[in-house]
Amino acid sequence: MSENTYNTIIVGGGIAGLTSAAYLSREGQRVLLIEKNKECGGLVNSFTRDGFQFDAGVRALIDAGIILPMLKDLNIQLENVKSPVSLGIENEIFHIENVESLIKYRELLAKLYPESQGEIDEVSRNIRKIMKHMDVLYGIENPVFKDLKHDRTFVFKKLLPWLPKFIFTVGKINRLNMPIEAYLGNIVKNSSLRDIISQHFFKNTPAFFAMSYFSLYLDYFYPKGGVGKLSEALKNKIIECGGEIKAETKIIEVVADKCLVKDQNNITYKYDNLIWAADLKTFYKITETEGLSPKIKKKFEDSKSKMLKNRGGDSVFTLFLGVDEPLESFRKVSHGHFFYTPSKLGLGGTHREELNSLLRNFEKVEKEQILTWLDKFTRLNTYEISIPGLKDPELVPPGKTGIIISFLAEYDLFSKIQKAGWLDEFIMELENRVLSVISDSVYPMLKDKIIARFSFTPLSIENRAGSSEGAITGWAFQKAMPVINKIQISDRSVLTPLPSIYQAGQWAYSPAGVPMSILTGKLAADKTLKRMKKYKSPSIKRS
């Protein structure tokens, strides 16, 4: 038996791939996880620079009835702390402590937009309704992570009473599947108010997902040591269970009829099953189907056509700062997770219509026009600010603070500017404007105190995470989604047109995120085990 032959090969060491590998290794399979970067974790990662620890992607985690049950099922101990959220608009800042904080949110909006009290009341009522739906949706531990054959107490006391409520709630959710922009357009006539509520969401985010965020804020938690501790724990579990991990290895070809994958060094690996937990467009571009039946080849080509015609969702720009100022200065302003909008005017058409016009006519646009647009964009935007040290003081040097500032960014703008030859200049201009806006408003203590700074662009994300168009949540939201995007049929989201190949991760469900990546990783592992049992695949023992 060749040493390069495996029961299951998993391509992509993000959180979905790590989950699949952990479960399959635990079952005694010979498993190989292949990751193109030096470290696993993808966008669930942490790193240290100049003595400051930062989170590379997500800033906190949401259990959603998935993460904690997964950790319990795998017997992984992870020390977590709450990650409370603050919201701010101009000089008005409040902290989300519990369900009743929704009243404070309503009061804040009413103070800023007194002419829109009726619309604000309607939005508040709808958020409260959706919060109740969320209580049902994530009201129990996800049954995928439970032993339903043996845990009869869970089945009869929790699962069966919950199912009718779940089915009813899903029906309600599906009626709120319209884009948040259209949904708010039917309720809120004040365009600035609409923007303030929704402008930090991805374009065409389903209304239910967007309006549920107030509830999700209450669920945020943070692993001590950084978000990357979750990925590290899964990696350790894989190794503990005898699984193999091969980093700095890029798969350049999948030969489906021979069940082979080939890496950049022309080394081949044979599999019984393959789980693709990396960029799905890449999978369709590098997979060879010659030798398969005409029926399967047609299904594959049809799917390939859909995938390649669609594009990834929105991306982000992230500015990382090391500040010579103690944590207490920032604790007086906000919690360690902070959504801040420096102007109540809202972006209006700045991020969409005006930017699209610049991109359509890019060859004729002067550099100064882009920088003028950038002035407006940074003044009116909403920023997601994370301060890891406020969650875990061990993550910063004594007397100093690390800050992460993120906001939605258009991949095509960075791509076109890179081709035009002034990307470094543009990034510097963008960083300077963000720092000016933030230090002139909520954090005046930043002035003259920054001792380290660097940034990640959508191009950085595309290069590091491998996601097409630098997307961080999967596909752009649109009517004809190329993947399964309903939670009630999420088990189908791991299927591909090829019988022995499954998919998992950020490209498998929208809205995506860490919980859904974990869920699809587990579902793909379950499908693999079921297939091997059905076809009695030869058992390949670990050496």
Buried (B, 14 or more C-beta within 10 A) or exposed (E): EEEBBBBBBBBBBBBBBBBBBBBBBBBEBBBBBBBBBEBBBBBBBBBEEEBBBBBBBBBBBBBBBBBBBBBEBBEBEBEBEBBBBBBBBBEBBBBBEEBEBBEBBBBBBBEBBEEBEEBBEBBBEBBBEBBEBBEBBBEBBBBBBBEEEEBEEBBEEBBEEBEEBBEEBBEBBEEBBBBBBEBBBEBBEBBBBBBBBBBBBBBBBBBBBBBBBBBBBBBBBBBEBBBBBBBBBBBEBBEBBBBBBBBEBBBEBBBBBEBBBBBEEEEEBBBBBBBBBBBBBBBBEBBBBEEBEEEBBEBBEEBBEBBBEBBBBBBBBBBBBBBBBBBEBBBEBBBBBBBBBBBBBBBBEBBBEBBEEBBEEBEEBEEEEBBEBBEBBBBBBBBBBBBBBBBBEEBBBEEBBBBBBBBBBBBBBBBBBBEBEBBEEBBEBBBEBBBBBBBEBBBEBBEEBBBBBBBBBBBBBBEBBBBBBBBBBBBBBBEEBBBBBBBBEBBEBBBBBBEBBBBBBBBBBBBBBBBBBBBBBBBBBBBBBEBBEEEEBEEBEBE
